[in-house]
Amino acid sequence: MKFYYYLIFRIYNYYRKDYGESEGLSLYSTTLVSTLLIYLLAYVAFAYFDFYFIRILDKIVTGKPSVIILMVIIGVLNYFLFVKNKKYLNYNFKADKKGGYAIIGFIVLLAMSFVFIANKNRDKIFKEREKAIIESNQ
């Protein structure tokens, strides 16, 4: 949880100090970016579960409306539970290079995991379709 608070702190600091946004706009931007990261993390986790265990992702993410609804729900929960109370500002975090590298590493690892599981799922779907074509030709 401390890493997530640090992530929110760095996002908030970026928009507040580096970008020079107002406090309200900084909170809004922080909510959007952190919600996107939470959604991608949850999607990758569900994709791994979907690939190795049971197919659940097709029931959760059925199209664009379901993605938007999920992101709105995650965004509202994220805002009211983590961003609005500004608890992340009470930890006396420092915006140092080590923390920046940790965040960049996390985002790169998340992206690589997403690409990896997407390729695995693509191969699995291709094999299933190939098997169906072979069975239909016999």
Backbone hydrogen bonds, N-H to C=O, Kabsch-Sander energy under -0.5 kcal/mol:
donor,donor_aa,acceptor,acceptor_aa,energy
5,Y,1,M,-2.4
6,Y,2,K,-2.3
7,L,3,F,-2.6
8,I,4,Y,-2.6
9,F,5,Y,-2.5
10,R,6,Y,-2.7
11,I,7,L,-2.3
12,Y,8,I,-3.0
13,N,9,F,-2.9
14,Y,10,R,-2.3
15,Y,11,I,-2.2
16,R,12,Y,-2.8
17,K,13,N,-2.7
18,D,13,N,-1.2
19,Y,14,Y,-2.1
21,E,15,Y,-2.4
26,S,22,S,-2.4
27,L,23,E,-2.3
28,Y,24,G,-2.1
29,S,25,L,-2.7
30,T,26,S,-2.6
31,T,27,L,-2.3
32,L,28,Y,-2.3
33,V,29,S,-2.5
34,S,30,T,-2.5
35,T,31,T,-2.2
36,L,32,L,-2.1
37,L,33,V,-2.1
38,I,34,S,-2.4
39,Y,35,T,-2.7
40,L,36,L,-2.5
41,L,37,L,-2.4
42,A,38,I,-2.8
43,Y,39,Y,-2.8
44,V,40,L,-2.5
45,A,41,L,-2.2
46,F,42,A,-2.8
47,A,43,Y,-2.4
48,Y,44,V,-2.4
49,F,45,A,-2.3
50,D,46,F,-2.9
51,F,47,A,-2.3
52,Y,48,Y,-2.5
53,F,49,F,-2.2
54,I,49,F,-0.7
56,I,54,I,-1.1
59,K,56,I,-0.9
60,I,56,I,-1.2
61,V,57,L,-2.8
62,T,60,I,-0.9
67,V,63,G,-1.8
68,I,64,K,-2.5
69,I,65,P,-2.6
70,L,66,S,-2.5
71,M,67,V,-2.5
72,V,68,I,-2.3
73,I,69,I,-2.5
74,I,70,L,-2.8
75,G,71,M,-2.6
76,V,72,V,-2.7
77,L,73,I,-2.5
78,N,74,I,-2.9
79,Y,75,G,-2.6
80,F,76,V,-2.5
81,L,77,L,-2.5
82,F,78,N,-2.2
83,V,78,N,-1.9
84,K,79,Y,-3.3
86,K,83,V,-1.1
87,K,82,F,-0.5
89,L,86,K,-1.4
90,N,87,K,-1.6
91,Y,88,Y,-0.6
92,N,89,L,-0.6
96,D,94,K,-1.6
100,G,96,D,-1.7
101,Y,97,K,-2.8
102,A,98,K,-1.9
103,I,99,G,-2.2
104,I,100,G,-2.6
105,G,101,Y,-2.8
106,F,102,A,-2.3
107,I,103,I,-2.5
108,V,104,I,-2.6
109,L,105,G,-2.8
110,L,106,F,-2.4
111,A,107,I,-2.3
112,M,108,V,-2.8
113,S,109,L,-2.4
114,F,110,L,-2.2
115,V,111,A,-2.4
116,F,112,M,-2.6
117,I,113,S,-2.7
118,A,114,F,-2.0
119,N,115,V,-2.3
120,K,116,F,-2.2
121,N,117,I,-2.5
122,R,118,A,-2.3
123,D,119,N,-2.4
124,K,120,K,-2.3
125,I,121,N,-2.7
126,F,122,R,-2.5
127,K,123,D,-2.4
128,E,124,K,-2.2
129,R,125,I,-2.5
130,E,126,F,-2.4
131,K,127,K,-2.4
132,A,128,E,-2.1
133,I,129,R,-2.3
134,I,130,E,-2.2
135,E,131,K,-2.4
136,S,132,A,-2.1
137,N,133,I,-1.5
138,Q,134,I,-0.8
